[in-house]
């Protein structure tokens, strides 16, 4: 048996000697600290063993439009505005690119274009080039919403303490925790997700629990 396991047994025995109300108070402080630690580790994209989460699988970039576009948008508006883009991509029902009038990247529904307008000679381009979207979800950290206090919860009773997820969020988290299968969106086929352990105690977490308990008892 390891020294850490022996200490955990000793801590459990000491915790059982504390009366119910005081025990809940101690355990509540411990799980709040552990929940914060779990969220910080998930933000670092790290498993409890210190290994990095497997990265998302790269998807091919959508094909860029090979020409500039100018159109009125949206259809049915009393005064649709003129949109002009030299660099854009078609992603399903959306046309996304740099809107020169708005001065930023915008998306428009293809079927809501009111009227396609001619392009002046000076605005013609042989190729729209490669459209690069800043802040792509592919580069963003995973589980940003799951790790916040709204979804990453903690609780205590007289006999136990827990940190984890509940409801529909728990189902999603379990798929990633265990490397299970799910449909990315309605109507798509099931895929297997890489195992990315969201909840789990690190050695530092275990030491932190013991330190908190022993500090309380010695105090």
Residue frames as a rotation matrix with the C-alpha (Angstrom) as fourth column:
UNK 1
0.581 0.814 0.000 0.00
0.814 -0.581 0.000 0.00
0.000 0.000 -1.000 0.00
UNK 2
-0.164 -0.648 0.744 1.37
0.582 -0.673 -0.458 3.46
0.797 0.358 0.487 -0.92
UNK 3
-0.825 -0.186 -0.535 1.91
0.549 -0.490 -0.677 6.23
-0.136 -0.852 0.506 1.65
UNK 4
-0.844 0.536 0.030 -0.79
-0.488 -0.790 0.370 8.26
0.222 0.298 0.929 -0.10
UNK 5
-0.133 0.821 -0.555 -3.32
-0.071 0.551 0.832 5.43
0.989 0.150 -0.015 0.20
UNK 6
-0.334 -0.054 -0.941 -2.54
0.861 0.389 -0.328 5.08
0.384 -0.920 -0.083 3.90
UNK 7
-0.969 -0.043 -0.244 -3.02
0.142 -0.904 -0.404 8.81
-0.203 -0.426 0.882 4.42
UNK 8
-0.583 0.809 -0.078 -6.34
-0.522 -0.300 0.798 8.69
0.622 0.506 0.597 2.56
UNK 9
-0.044 0.544 -0.838 -7.55
0.467 0.753 0.464 5.91
0.883 -0.371 -0.287 4.86
UNK 10
-0.605 -0.252 -0.756 -6.44
0.796 -0.234 -0.559 7.93
-0.036 -0.939 0.342 7.90
UNK 11
-0.966 0.260 0.001 -8.19
-0.258 -0.959 0.119 11.05
0.032 0.114 0.993 6.56
UNK 12
-0.299 0.900 -0.319 -11.39
-0.210 0.264 0.941 9.06
0.931 0.348 0.110 5.99
UNK 13
-0.133 0.200 -0.971 -11.30
0.826 0.563 0.003 7.76
0.547 -0.802 -0.241 9.56
UNK 14
-0.833 -0.228 -0.504 -10.76
0.490 -0.727 -0.481 11.27
-0.256 -0.648 0.718 10.94
UNK 15
-0.836 0.546 0.065 -13.53
-0.389 -0.671 0.630 12.70
0.388 0.502 0.773 8.77
UNK 16
-0.139 0.817 -0.560 -16.01
0.226 0.577 0.785 10.14
0.964 -0.017 -0.265 10.09
UNK 17
-0.392 -0.073 -0.917 -15.30
0.911 0.111 -0.398 11.33
0.131 -0.991 0.023 13.63
UNK 18
-0.997 0.061 -0.042 -16.51
-0.057 -0.994 -0.092 14.86
-0.047 -0.090 0.995 12.86
UNK 19
-0.353 0.935 0.037 -20.19
0.304 0.152 -0.940 15.55
-0.885 -0.320 -0.338 13.55
UNK 20
0.059 0.467 0.882 -22.56
0.931 0.293 -0.218 15.85
-0.360 0.834 -0.417 10.56
UNK 21
0.927 0.364 -0.090 -22.87
0.317 -0.890 -0.328 19.65
-0.200 0.276 -0.940 10.32
UNK 22
0.405 -0.859 -0.313 -19.14
-0.492 -0.493 0.718 20.25
-0.771 -0.136 -0.622 10.69
UNK 23
-0.289 -0.488 0.824 -18.37
0.386 0.728 0.567 17.43
-0.876 0.481 -0.022 8.26
UNK 24
0.477 0.544 0.690 -20.58
0.856 -0.108 -0.506 19.00
-0.201 0.832 -0.517 5.61
UNK 25
0.914 -0.171 -0.369 -18.87
-0.156 -0.985 0.070 22.35
-0.375 -0.006 -0.927 6.15
UNK 26
-0.029 -0.996 0.090 -15.41
-0.353 0.095 0.931 20.84
-0.935 -0.005 -0.354 5.67
UNK 27
-0.275 -0.044 0.961 -16.44
0.665 0.713 0.222 18.75
-0.694 0.700 -0.167 2.69
UNK 28
0.772 0.606 0.190 -18.18
0.571 -0.531 -0.626 21.72
-0.278 0.592 -0.757 1.04
UNK 29
0.627 -0.622 -0.468 -14.98
-0.510 -0.783 0.358 23.78
-0.589 0.014 -0.808 1.24
UNK 30
-0.324 -0.791 0.518 -12.97
-0.091 0.571 0.816 20.87
-0.942 0.217 -0.258 -0.17
UNK 31
-0.014 0.354 0.935 -15.25
0.842 0.508 -0.179 20.20
-0.539 0.785 -0.305 -3.16
UNK 32
0.922 0.283 -0.263 -15.39
0.132 -0.870 -0.475 23.90
-0.363 0.403 -0.840 -4.06
UNK 33
0.210 -0.939 -0.271 -11.61
-0.644 -0.342 0.684 23.91
-0.735 0.031 -0.677 -4.23
UNK 34
-0.459 -0.371 0.807 -11.53
0.223 0.832 0.509 20.68
-0.860 0.414 -0.299 -6.23
UNK 35
0.509 0.707 0.491 -14.18
0.710 -0.023 -0.704 21.93
-0.486 0.707 -0.514 -8.69
UNK 36
0.817 -0.278 -0.506 -12.07
-0.379 -0.919 -0.108 25.02
-0.435 0.280 -0.856 -9.30
UNK 37
-0.216 -0.959 0.184 -8.99
-0.519 0.272 0.810 22.84
-0.827 0.080 -0.556 -9.83
UNK 38
-0.145 0.246 0.958 -10.90
0.605 0.788 -0.111 20.57
-0.783 0.564 -0.263 -12.26
UNK 39
0.845 0.534 0.031 -12.06
0.375 -0.550 -0.747 23.57
-0.382 0.642 -0.665 -14.29
UNK 40
0.501 -0.742 -0.446 -8.53
-0.675 -0.657 0.335 24.99
-0.542 0.133 -0.830 -14.48
UNK 41
-0.428 -0.669 0.608 -7.13
-0.132 0.712 0.690 21.65
-0.894 0.215 -0.393 -15.65
UNK 42
0.237 0.587 0.774 -9.80
0.765 0.378 -0.521 21.30
-0.599 0.716 -0.360 -18.34
UNK 43
0.913 0.061 -0.403 -8.92
-0.122 -0.902 -0.415 24.85
-0.389 0.428 -0.816 -19.47
UNK 44
-0.010 -0.988 -0.154 -5.32
-0.755 -0.094 0.650 23.65
-0.656 0.123 -0.745 -19.88
UNK 45
0.561 0.332 -0.759 -6.68
-0.779 0.522 -0.347 20.79
0.281 0.786 0.551 -22.02
UNK 46
-0.562 -0.825 -0.052 -5.07
-0.690 0.503 -0.521 18.25
0.456 -0.257 -0.852 -19.70
UNK 47
0.374 0.592 -0.714 -6.17
-0.033 0.778 0.628 14.85
0.927 -0.211 0.311 -18.43
UNK 48
0.925 0.033 0.378 -5.75
-0.373 -0.101 0.922 14.02
0.068 -0.994 -0.082 -14.71
UNK 49
0.689 -0.714 0.123 -2.59
0.628 0.673 0.390 12.06
-0.362 -0.192 0.912 -15.51
UNK 50
0.101 -0.667 -0.738 -1.01
0.008 -0.741 0.671 15.20
-0.995 -0.074 -0.070 -16.99
UNK 51
-0.625 -0.316 0.714 -1.31
0.650 0.296 0.700 14.14
-0.433 0.901 0.021 -20.62
UNK 52
-0.777 0.316 -0.545 -2.74
-0.461 -0.874 0.151 16.53
-0.429 0.368 0.825 -23.20
UNK 53
0.236 0.921 0.310 -6.20
-0.127 0.346 -0.930 15.99
-0.964 0.180 0.198 -24.66
UNK 54
-0.444 -0.287 0.849 -6.21
0.751 0.397 0.527 14.56
-0.489 0.872 0.039 -28.14
UNK 55
-0.747 0.110 -0.655 -6.73
-0.281 -0.946 0.162 17.42
-0.602 0.305 0.738 -30.58
UNK 56
0.394 0.919 -0.034 -9.77
-0.292 0.090 -0.952 17.70
-0.872 0.385 0.304 -32.81
UNK 57
-0.108 -0.354 0.929 -9.48
0.767 0.565 0.304 16.01
-0.632 0.746 0.211 -36.15
UNK 58
-0.640 -0.199 -0.742 -8.66
-0.205 -0.887 0.414 18.54
-0.740 0.417 0.527 -38.83
UNK 59
0.329 0.785 0.526 -11.33
0.550 0.294 -0.782 19.08
-0.768 0.546 -0.335 -41.45
UNK 60
-0.468 -0.501 0.728 -10.62
0.884 -0.250 0.396 20.26
-0.016 0.829 0.559 -44.98
UNK 61
-0.676 0.185 -0.714 -11.18
0.036 -0.959 -0.283 23.97
-0.736 -0.217 0.641 -45.44
UNK 62
0.389 0.868 0.309 -14.31
0.480 0.095 -0.872 24.86
-0.786 0.488 -0.379 -47.42
UNK 63
-0.236 -0.511 0.827 -13.57
0.971 -0.088 0.223 25.88
-0.041 0.855 0.517 -51.01
UNK 64
-0.482 0.028 -0.876 -13.25
0.222 -0.963 -0.153 29.65
-0.848 -0.268 0.458 -51.49
UNK 65
0.707 0.700 0.102 -15.36
0.350 -0.221 -0.910 31.54
-0.615 0.679 -0.401 -53.96
UNK 66
-0.181 -0.843 0.506 -13.37
0.888 0.080 0.452 32.17
-0.422 0.531 0.734 -57.13
UNK 67
-0.401 0.117 0.909 -14.87
0.596 -0.720 0.355 35.58
0.696 0.684 0.219 -57.77
UNK 68
-0.994 0.100 -0.052 -16.05
-0.035 -0.710 -0.703 38.75
-0.107 -0.697 0.709 -56.05
UNK 69
-0.357 0.933 0.044 -19.75
0.854 0.307 0.421 39.06
0.380 0.188 -0.906 -55.23
UNK 70
-0.973 0.229 0.033 -22.13
-0.224 -0.895 -0.385 41.98
-0.059 -0.382 0.922 -54.74
UNK 71
-0.506 0.847 -0.164 -25.75
0.564 0.469 0.679 41.51
0.652 0.251 -0.715 -53.75
UNK 72
-0.317 0.539 0.780 -28.74
-0.662 -0.715 0.225 43.03
0.679 -0.445 0.584 -51.98
UNK 73
-0.434 0.104 -0.895 -29.62
0.514 0.844 -0.151 41.53
0.740 -0.525 -0.420 -48.60
UNK 74
-0.808 0.128 0.575 -31.95
0.087 0.991 -0.098 40.40
-0.583 -0.029 -0.812 -47.12
UNK 75
-0.798 0.586 0.138 -34.80
0.257 0.124 0.958 39.37
0.545 0.801 -0.250 -49.35
UNK 76
0.085 0.967 -0.240 -38.10
0.814 0.072 0.577 41.00
0.575 -0.244 -0.781 -48.43
UNK 77
-0.295 -0.233 -0.927 -36.57
0.804 -0.584 -0.109 43.94
-0.516 -0.778 0.359 -46.52
UNK 78
0.759 0.615 -0.216 -37.99
0.427 -0.720 -0.547 47.39
-0.492 0.323 -0.809 -47.35
UNK 79
0.785 -0.579 -0.218 -34.48
-0.601 -0.629 -0.494 48.64
0.149 0.519 -0.842 -48.13
UNK 80
0.854 -0.517 0.067 -32.01
0.483 0.833 0.270 45.75
-0.195 -0.198 0.961 -48.49
UNK 81
0.589 -0.706 -0.393 -28.41
-0.490 -0.699 0.522 46.87
-0.643 -0.115 -0.757 -48.20
UNK 82
0.739 -0.432 -0.517 -25.58
-0.435 0.279 -0.856 46.24
0.514 0.858 0.019 -50.66
UNK 83
0.672 -0.581 0.459 -23.06
-0.184 0.470 0.864 43.61
-0.717 -0.665 0.209 -49.60
UNK 84
0.727 -0.522 -0.447 -19.70
-0.510 0.025 -0.860 43.34
0.460 0.853 -0.248 -51.36
UNK 85
0.593 -0.562 0.577 -17.16
-0.328 0.486 0.810 40.58
-0.735 -0.670 0.103 -50.68
UNK 86
0.284 -0.592 -0.754 -13.99
-0.921 0.052 -0.387 39.63
0.268 0.804 -0.531 -52.53
UNK 87
-0.740 -0.569 -0.358 -13.07
-0.400 0.801 -0.446 36.69
0.541 -0.187 -0.820 -50.32
UNK 88
0.024 0.843 0.537 -15.75
-0.994 0.078 -0.079 34.26
-0.108 -0.532 0.840 -49.17
UNK 89
-0.973 -0.217 -0.078 -16.67
-0.223 0.971 0.086 30.61
0.057 0.101 -0.993 -48.64
UNK 90
0.017 0.981 -0.193 -19.88
-0.772 0.135 0.621 28.63
0.635 0.139 0.760 -49.09
UNK 91
-0.962 -0.263 0.070 -20.69
-0.238 0.687 -0.687 26.52
0.132 -0.677 -0.724 -46.03
UNK 92
-0.577 0.815 0.049 -24.00
0.753 0.554 -0.355 24.75
-0.317 -0.169 -0.933 -46.47
UNK 93
0.399 0.839 0.369 -26.72
0.911 -0.410 -0.053 27.42
0.107 0.357 -0.928 -46.54
UNK 94
0.710 -0.138 -0.691 -24.31
0.280 -0.845 0.455 30.18
-0.647 -0.516 -0.561 -45.50
UNK 95
0.498 -0.606 0.620 -22.14
0.574 -0.306 -0.760 32.55
0.650 0.735 0.196 -47.52
UNK 96
0.821 -0.252 -0.513 -19.36
0.418 -0.347 0.839 33.82
-0.390 -0.903 -0.180 -45.23
UNK 97
0.106 -0.830 0.548 -16.71
0.902 -0.152 -0.405 36.39
0.419 0.537 0.732 -45.99
UNK 98
-0.608 -0.403 -0.684 -15.32
0.658 -0.738 -0.150 39.85
-0.444 -0.541 0.714 -45.33
UNK 99
0.437 0.837 0.328 -18.14
0.899 -0.417 -0.133 42.35
0.025 0.354 -0.935 -45.71
UNK 100
-0.504 -0.765 0.402 -16.42
0.761 -0.613 -0.213 45.55
0.410 0.198 0.890 -46.87
UNK 101
-0.026 0.564 0.826 -19.27
-0.058 -0.825 0.562 47.82
0.998 -0.033 0.054 -45.80
UNK 102
0.914 0.394 -0.093 -19.53
0.035 0.153 0.988 46.33
0.403 -0.906 0.126 -42.32
UNK 103
0.235 -0.923 0.306 -15.75
-0.795 -0.363 -0.486 46.18
0.559 -0.129 -0.819 -42.03
UNK 104
-0.386 -0.365 0.847 -15.73
-0.808 0.577 -0.120 42.62
-0.445 -0.731 -0.517 -40.68
UNK 105
-0.967 0.009 -0.254 -16.53
-0.113 0.879 0.463 38.98
0.228 0.476 -0.849 -41.31
UNK 106
-0.308 0.935 0.178 -20.24
-0.809 -0.159 -0.565 38.31
-0.500 -0.318 0.805 -41.77
UNK 107
-0.915 0.114 0.387 -22.43
0.244 0.920 0.305 35.37
-0.321 0.374 -0.870 -42.77
UNK 108
-0.399 0.801 -0.447 -25.49
-0.852 -0.504 -0.144 35.50
-0.341 0.323 0.883 -45.03
UNK 109
-0.082 0.474 0.877 -28.10
0.100 0.879 -0.466 32.91
-0.992 0.049 -0.120 -45.94
UNK 110
-0.915 -0.370 0.164 -27.72
0.159 0.044 0.986 32.07
-0.372 0.928 0.019 -49.61
UNK 111
-0.470 0.802 0.369 -31.48
0.842 0.282 0.460 31.75
0.265 0.527 -0.807 -50.14
UNK 112
0.408 0.613 -0.677 -32.14
0.773 -0.626 -0.102 35.15
-0.486 -0.482 -0.729 -48.55
UNK 113
-0.746 -0.631 -0.214 -30.11
0.355 -0.649 0.673 37.09
-0.563 0.426 0.708 -51.11
UNK 114
0.207 0.894 -0.397 -32.56
0.063 -0.417 -0.907 39.54
-0.976 0.163 -0.143 -52.67
UNK 115
0.995 0.102 0.003 -30.67
0.016 -0.123 -0.992 40.24
-0.101 0.987 -0.124 -55.88
UNK 116
0.187 -0.968 0.168 -27.22
0.776 0.251 0.579 39.56
-0.603 0.022 0.798 -57.33
UNK 117
0.828 0.076 -0.556 -25.59
-0.131 -0.937 -0.323 42.73
-0.546 0.340 -0.766 -58.66
UNK 118
0.800 -0.574 0.174 -22.99
0.355 0.219 -0.909 43.16
0.483 0.789 0.379 -61.39
UNK 119
0.463 -0.762 -0.453 -19.34
0.617 -0.090 0.782 43.59
-0.636 -0.642 0.428 -60.43
UNK 120
0.893 -0.198 -0.403 -17.48
-0.374 -0.824 -0.425 46.63
-0.248 0.530 -0.811 -61.76
UNK 121
0.754 -0.612 -0.236 -14.37
0.071 0.434 -0.898 45.96
0.653 0.661 0.371 -63.81
UNK 122
-0.051 -0.846 0.530 -12.05
-0.594 -0.401 -0.698 47.38
0.803 -0.350 -0.482 -61.15
UNK 123
0.064 0.157 0.986 -13.49
-0.971 0.236 0.026 45.04
-0.228 -0.959 0.168 -58.54
UNK 124
0.866 0.214 -0.452 -13.12
-0.370 0.883 -0.290 41.87
0.337 0.418 0.843 -60.59
UNK 125
0.008 -0.897 0.442 -10.55
-0.930 0.155 0.332 39.41
-0.367 -0.413 -0.834 -59.26
UNK 126
-0.201 -0.162 -0.966 -9.24
-0.726 0.687 0.036 36.25
0.658 0.709 -0.255 -60.84
UNK 127
-0.126 0.146 -0.981 -9.44
0.470 0.880 0.071 34.37
0.874 -0.452 -0.179 -57.55
UNK 128
0.707 0.474 0.525 -10.82
-0.224 -0.554 0.802 35.20
0.671 -0.684 -0.286 -54.15
UNK 129
-0.365 -0.918 0.157 -7.82
-0.553 0.077 -0.830 33.53
0.749 -0.390 -0.535 -52.56
UNK 130
-0.372 0.165 -0.913 -7.96
0.575 0.813 -0.088 31.65
0.728 -0.558 -0.397 -49.28
UNK 131
0.267 0.567 0.780 -10.44
-0.376 -0.684 0.626 33.03
0.887 -0.460 0.031 -46.78
UNK 132
-0.580 -0.517 -0.630 -9.09
0.425 0.468 -0.775 32.87
0.695 -0.717 -0.052 -43.22
UNK 133
0.509 0.803 0.311 -11.50
0.004 -0.364 0.932 33.19
0.861 -0.473 -0.189 -40.33
UNK 134
-0.537 -0.694 0.480 -10.01
-0.464 -0.232 -0.855 34.45
0.705 -0.682 -0.197 -37.08
UNK 135
-0.502 0.300 0.811 -10.80
-0.827 0.108 -0.551 32.57
-0.253 -0.948 0.194 -33.91
UNK 136
-0.155 0.446 -0.882 -11.73
-0.623 0.649 0.437 29.35
0.767 0.617 0.177 -35.69
UNK 137
0.663 0.488 0.568 -13.43
-0.748 0.410 0.521 26.79
0.022 -0.770 0.637 -33.46
UNK 138
0.793 -0.428 -0.433 -10.78
0.235 0.871 -0.431 24.32
0.562 0.240 0.792 -34.60
UNK 139
-0.258 -0.953 0.159 -8.13
0.218 -0.218 -0.951 26.40
0.941 -0.211 0.264 -32.79
UNK 140
0.059 0.353 0.934 -10.27
-0.775 -0.573 0.266 27.22
0.629 -0.739 0.240 -29.76
UNK 141
-0.878 -0.373 0.301 -9.93
-0.475 0.596 -0.648 25.29
0.062 -0.711 -0.700 -26.51
UNK 142
-0.396 0.736 -0.549 -12.41
0.092 0.626 0.774 22.47
0.914 0.256 -0.316 -26.10
UNK 143
-0.010 0.547 -0.837 -15.07
0.876 0.408 0.256 22.30
0.482 -0.731 -0.483 -23.37
UNK 144
-0.826 -0.328 0.458 -15.06
0.139 -0.906 -0.399 26.07
0.546 -0.266 0.794 -22.72
UNK 145
-0.105 0.876 0.470 -18.72
-0.682 -0.408 0.608 26.04
0.724 -0.257 0.640 -21.65
UNK 146
0.475 0.334 -0.814 -18.65
0.193 0.863 0.467 22.70
0.858 -0.379 0.346 -19.82
UNK 147
-0.281 -0.732 -0.620 -15.99
0.770 0.213 -0.601 23.87
0.573 -0.646 0.504 -17.40
UNK 148
-0.626 0.054 0.778 -17.82
-0.302 -0.937 -0.177 26.94
0.719 -0.345 0.603 -16.11
UNK 149
-0.951 0.140 0.274 -19.77
-0.251 0.163 -0.954 26.99
-0.179 -0.977 -0.120 -12.85
UNK 150
-0.103 0.979 -0.177 -23.12
-0.980 -0.130 -0.151 26.65
-0.171 0.158 0.973 -14.57
UNK 151
0.575 0.309 -0.758 -22.34
-0.588 0.800 -0.119 23.11
0.569 0.514 0.642 -15.73
UNK 152
-0.286 -0.720 -0.633 -19.41
0.168 0.613 -0.772 21.91
0.943 -0.327 -0.054 -13.60
UNK 153
0.450 0.649 0.614 -21.17
-0.539 -0.350 0.766 21.39
0.712 -0.676 0.192 -10.28
UNK 154
-0.714 -0.596 -0.366 -20.31
-0.026 0.546 -0.838 20.11
0.700 -0.589 -0.405 -6.82
UNK 155
0.316 0.856 0.409 -22.30
-0.607 -0.149 0.781 18.98
0.729 -0.495 0.472 -3.80
UNK 156
-0.828 -0.561 0.005 -22.12
-0.336 0.488 -0.805 17.27
0.449 -0.668 -0.593 -0.41
UNK 157
0.473 0.864 -0.170 -24.23
-0.219 0.303 0.928 15.13
0.853 -0.402 0.333 1.87
UNK 158
0.715 -0.189 0.673 -23.54
-0.683 0.016 0.730 13.74
-0.149 -0.982 -0.118 5.33
UNK 159
0.596 -0.394 0.699 -21.67
0.064 0.892 0.448 10.83
-0.800 -0.222 0.557 3.80
UNK 160
0.044 -0.586 0.809 -20.20
0.927 0.326 0.185 11.93
-0.372 0.742 0.557 0.48
UNK 161
0.161 -0.066 -0.985 -18.98
-0.240 -0.970 0.025 14.79
-0.957 0.233 -0.172 -1.70
UNK 162
0.179 -0.047 0.983 -19.02
0.829 0.545 -0.125 14.97
-0.530 0.837 0.137 -5.47
UNK 163
-0.191 -0.231 -0.954 -17.80
-0.415 -0.862 0.292 17.08
-0.890 0.451 0.069 -8.40
UNK 164
-0.702 -0.048 0.711 -19.24
0.522 0.644 0.560 16.51
-0.484 0.764 -0.427 -11.86
UNK 165
-0.876 0.438 -0.203 -22.00
-0.454 -0.605 0.654 17.24
0.163 0.665 0.728 -14.33
UNK 166
-0.561 0.755 0.339 -25.73
0.191 0.516 -0.835 16.60
-0.805 -0.404 -0.434 -14.32
UNK 167
0.394 0.858 -0.330 -28.61
-0.220 -0.260 -0.940 16.35
-0.892 0.443 0.087 -16.79
UNK 168
0.983 0.047 0.176 -28.01
0.161 0.227 -0.960 16.52
-0.085 0.973 0.216 -20.54
UNK 169
0.530 -0.847 0.043 -24.57
-0.792 -0.513 -0.333 18.03
0.304 0.142 -0.942 -19.96
UNK 170
0.071 -0.484 0.872 -23.58
-0.695 0.603 0.391 14.91
-0.715 -0.634 -0.294 -18.00
UNK 171
0.707 0.240 0.665 -24.48
0.242 0.801 -0.547 12.74
-0.664 0.548 0.509 -21.01
UNK 172
0.912 -0.409 0.036 -22.29
-0.138 -0.388 -0.911 14.85
0.387 0.826 -0.410 -23.29
UNK 173
0.288 -0.844 0.453 -19.43
-0.957 -0.274 0.097 14.87
0.042 -0.461 -0.886 -20.77
UNK 174
0.340 -0.129 0.932 -19.59
-0.357 0.899 0.255 11.08
-0.870 -0.419 0.260 -20.34
UNK 175
0.971 0.018 0.237 -19.18
0.210 0.401 -0.892 10.55
-0.111 0.916 0.386 -24.09
UNK 176
0.553 -0.817 0.164 -15.89
-0.439 -0.452 -0.776 12.46
0.709 0.357 -0.609 -23.96
UNK 177
0.263 -0.428 0.865 -14.89
-0.938 0.095 0.333 11.03
-0.224 -0.899 -0.377 -20.57
UNK 178
0.283 -0.053 0.958 -15.17
-0.182 0.977 0.108 7.45
-0.942 -0.205 0.267 -21.81
UNK 179
-0.747 -0.508 -0.429 -14.50
-0.495 -0.006 0.869 7.94
-0.444 0.861 -0.248 -25.52
UNK 180
-0.270 0.755 0.597 -18.03
0.310 0.655 -0.689 6.95
-0.912 -0.001 -0.410 -26.51
UNK 181
-0.795 0.088 0.600 -20.13
0.601 -0.014 0.799 7.29
0.079 0.996 -0.041 -29.64
UNK 182
-0.081 0.806 -0.587 -22.64
0.392 -0.516 -0.762 10.00
-0.916 -0.291 -0.274 -30.52
UNK 183
0.265 0.248 0.932 -24.13
0.959 -0.173 -0.226 11.92
0.105 0.953 -0.283 -33.44
UNK 184
-0.767 -0.624 -0.150 -22.41
0.636 -0.771 -0.042 15.30
-0.090 -0.128 0.988 -33.98
UNK 185
-0.739 0.621 -0.259 -25.74
-0.589 -0.783 -0.198 16.75
-0.326 0.006 0.945 -35.09
UNK 186
0.045 0.868 0.495 -29.23
-0.234 0.491 -0.839 15.56
-0.971 -0.078 0.225 -35.88
UNK 187
0.885 0.404 -0.232 -29.43
-0.329 0.190 -0.925 13.49
-0.330 0.895 0.301 -39.04
UNK 188
0.151 -0.901 -0.407 -25.71
-0.903 0.042 -0.427 12.62
0.401 0.432 -0.808 -39.12
UNK 189
0.564 0.000 -0.826 -24.22
0.063 0.997 0.042 9.20
0.823 -0.076 0.562 -38.50
UNK 190
0.981 -0.193 0.033 -22.64
-0.031 0.009 0.999 8.22
-0.193 -0.981 0.003 -35.20
UNK 191
0.348 -0.936 -0.046 -18.92
-0.195 -0.025 -0.980 8.77
0.917 0.350 -0.192 -34.71
UNK 192
0.595 -0.249 -0.764 -16.56
0.772 0.441 0.457 7.69
0.223 -0.862 0.454 -31.94
UNK 193
0.810 -0.290 0.510 -15.05
-0.325 -0.945 -0.020 10.53
0.488 -0.150 -0.860 -29.95
UNK 194
-0.178 -0.945 -0.276 -11.52
0.066 0.269 -0.961 10.45
0.982 -0.189 0.014 -28.56
UNK 195
0.489 0.286 -0.824 -11.27
0.796 0.239 0.556 9.78
0.356 -0.928 -0.111 -24.82
UNK 196
-0.388 -0.531 0.754 -10.71
0.061 -0.831 -0.553 13.09
0.920 -0.169 0.354 -23.06
UNK 197
-0.137 0.322 -0.937 -11.04
0.904 0.428 0.015 12.64
0.406 -0.844 -0.349 -19.30
UNK 198
0.062 0.277 0.959 -12.84
0.005 -0.961 0.277 15.65
0.998 -0.012 -0.061 -17.85
UNK 199
0.622 0.249 0.742 -13.31
-0.712 -0.214 0.669 14.56
0.326 -0.944 0.044 -14.24
UNK 200
0.644 -0.452 -0.617 -10.58
0.478 0.868 -0.137 12.87
0.598 -0.207 0.775 -12.22
UNK 201
0.955 -0.292 -0.043 -8.30
-0.116 -0.507 0.854 13.59
-0.272 -0.811 -0.518 -9.28
UNK 202
0.429 -0.901 -0.062 -4.66
-0.171 -0.014 -0.985 14.44
0.887 0.433 -0.160 -9.85
UNK 203
-0.044 -0.536 -0.843 -2.00
0.845 0.431 -0.318 13.72
0.533 -0.726 0.434 -7.24
UNK 204
-0.900 -0.287 0.327 -2.08
0.126 -0.891 -0.436 17.45
0.417 -0.351 0.839 -6.42
UNK 205
-0.063 0.957 0.284 -5.85
-0.544 -0.271 0.794 17.27
0.836 -0.105 0.538 -5.89
UNK 206
0.499 0.232 -0.835 -5.48
0.405 0.789 0.461 14.34
0.766 -0.568 0.300 -3.50
UNK 207
-0.481 -0.756 -0.445 -2.76
0.797 -0.165 -0.582 16.15
0.366 -0.634 0.681 -1.57
UNK 208
-0.754 0.254 0.605 -4.92
-0.251 -0.964 0.092 19.29
0.606 -0.083 0.791 -1.46
UNK 209
0.348 0.922 -0.169 -7.84
-0.230 0.258 0.938 17.33
0.909 -0.288 0.302 0.01
UNK 210
0.312 -0.297 -0.903 -5.63
0.793 0.604 0.075 15.84
0.523 -0.739 0.424 2.71
UNK 211
-0.759 -0.645 0.095 -4.04
0.513 -0.681 -0.522 19.19
0.401 -0.347 0.848 3.52
UNK 212
-0.398 0.691 0.603 -7.45
-0.444 -0.721 0.533 20.87
0.803 -0.055 0.594 3.87
UNK 213
0.575 0.666 -0.475 -8.76
0.039 0.558 0.829 18.13
0.817 -0.495 0.295 6.13
UNK 214
0.081 -0.638 -0.766 -5.68
0.914 0.354 -0.198 17.97
0.397 -0.684 0.612 8.33
UNK 215
-0.792 -0.329 0.514 -5.56
0.182 -0.931 -0.315 21.77
0.582 -0.156 0.798 8.60
UNK 216
0.052 0.913 0.404 -9.15
-0.480 -0.332 0.812 21.76
0.876 -0.236 0.422 9.82
UNK 217
0.672 0.237 -0.702 -8.62
0.358 0.726 0.588 18.97
0.648 -0.646 0.403 12.32
UNK 218
-0.257 -0.855 -0.450 -5.37
0.899 -0.041 -0.436 20.42
0.354 -0.516 0.780 13.69
UNK 219
-0.677 0.065 0.733 -7.03
-0.087 -0.996 0.008 23.85
0.730 -0.058 0.680 13.92
